[in-house]
Structure formats: C-alpha cells, structure tokens
Amino acid sequence: MNGCITIELGGKNRSIRFGMLAYENLLTTVQEDDGKVKSTAKVIYAGLLNAAEVMSTPIDFTFSDVYGWIDDLMCTNEGNVKIIEIEKCFEQSNMYQNILKPHVEKKSEKSQTQ
C-alpha cells in the first residue's frame, strides 16, 4: 500500500501520507512513555504534515488541533472506525513495513530475551 488516505478531520477532508517525511517527524516526536491518544495524534499529525508538504497544500492545523480531533474521535464508534482506517494505512505503508516494523520487531525480540 502507498500509505495514503483521505479522511474527514476537523470538518474537512484531509490527506494523510505516511512516507519518509512522516518518519522523520516521528523520530523526533514519539516517546516511549506516550499514551495511546498522544502517540496516535503524533502519527496522524506526522502524516498530515507529510501530505501537506508533498501536495504543496497549506498547513491549516496545529498538533493541538489534531490532538483534539483524535480525542473527539475516540469517543464515538464512527470515530474509532476512522482511527482504525488511519492506523491500517500507517501499518501497511512502505515506510512502516520497510523501516519501522523491522525496528519494532527487533526491539520486541530484545525485550523478550531479557
């Protein structure tokens, strides 16, 4: 999968792209002690920034906006379906499959042997 999805967030359709720009952003923002909501918001924010950069569209949102949208979505069944769609897109992206997944698996193996 190409790691791209368009979904309604913040009252408008927004493109999300999980490529190398998203990866670069995630390297500097995601921390091990982030909770589910915060880490999900960071992943989606990185994807939104990646899409805006690649598509040369204005960035009309902040991380706080995205955090609020995710918080609201997690409170409804329909919203949770949207989040699952975005998470599937992320997990099926070339960036995740070729770079992050091997790293996560290696880290998991290390923690199991300790």
C-alpha positions in Angstrom: 0.0 0.0 0.0 1.2 3.5 -0.7 0.5 4.8 2.8 -2.0 7.5 1.7 -5.6 8.1 2.8 -8.0 11.0 2.7 -10.4 11.3 5.6 -12.6 13.9 7.2 -10.8 15.6 10.2 -11.5 19.0 11.7 -14.6 19.5 9.5 -12.9 18.9 6.1 -11.4 16.2 4.0 -7.6 15.9 4.7 -5.0 13.8 3.0 -2.6 11.8 5.2 0.6 10.3 3.8 3.0 8.0 5.6 6.3 8.5 3.8 9.8 9.5 4.8 8.8 13.0 5.9 6.4 11.4 8.4 9.1 9.0 9.5 11.5 11.9 10.1 8.9 13.7 12.1 8.0 10.6 14.2 11.7 10.1 15.1 11.8 13.4 16.8 8.4 13.4 18.5 7.2 10.0 19.6 8.5 8.9 23.0 8.2 5.5 24.7 6.1 6.9 27.5 3.5 8.4 25.2 0.0 7.1 25.8 -2.3 5.7 23.1 -4.1 9.0 22.4 -0.9 11.1 22.3 1.0 8.6 20.1 -2.0 8.2 17.7 -2.2 12.0 17.4 1.6 12.3 16.7 1.3 9.6 14.0 -1.6 11.3 12.3 0.0 14.8 12.7 3.1 13.5 11.0 1.1 12.0 8.2 -0.9 15.2 7.7 2.3 17.3 7.6 3.9 14.8 5.1 0.8 15.1 2.8 0.7 18.9 3.0 4.4 19.1 2.1 4.2 16.6 -0.8 1.0 18.1 -2.2 2.0 21.8 -1.5 -1.1 22.5 0.4 -1.3 25.0 3.3 -0.9 23.7 6.8 -4.1 24.9 8.5 -3.8 22.8 11.6 -1.6 22.5 14.7 -0.7 19.5 16.8 -3.2 20.7 19.4 -5.9 20.7 16.7 -5.1 17.1 15.7 -4.9 16.0 19.4 -8.4 17.4 19.9 -9.8 15.7 16.8 -8.4 12.4 17.9 -9.7 12.8 21.4 -13.2 13.6 20.0 -13.0 10.6 17.5 -12.1 8.2 20.2 -15.4 8.9 22.0 -17.6 7.5 19.2 -17.9 4.2 17.3 -17.7 6.0 14.0 -14.6 7.9 15.1 -12.9 4.8 16.2 -13.5 3.3 12.8 -11.8 6.3 11.2 -8.8 5.9 13.5 -8.6 2.2 12.7 -8.6 3.1 9.0 -5.7 5.5 9.5 -3.8 3.0 11.7 -4.2 0.3 9.0 -2.9 2.8 6.3 0.1 3.5 8.5 0.8 -0.1 9.2 0.6 -1.0 5.5 2.7 1.9 4.3 6.1 1.2 2.7 7.7 3.4 5.3 6.3 1.3 8.2 6.8 -2.1 6.5 10.4 -1.5 5.4 11.8 0.8 8.2 9.7 0.9 11.4 8.3 -2.7 11.5 11.8 -4.4 11.4 13.0 -2.0 14.2 9.9 -2.6 16.3 10.2 -6.4 15.9 13.9 -6.3 16.8 13.2 -4.3 19.9 10.4 -6.7 20.9 12.8 -9.7 20.5 15.4 -8.0 22.7 12.9 -7.3 25.4 11.6 -10.9 25.3 15.1 -12.3 25.8 15.9 -10.2 28.8 
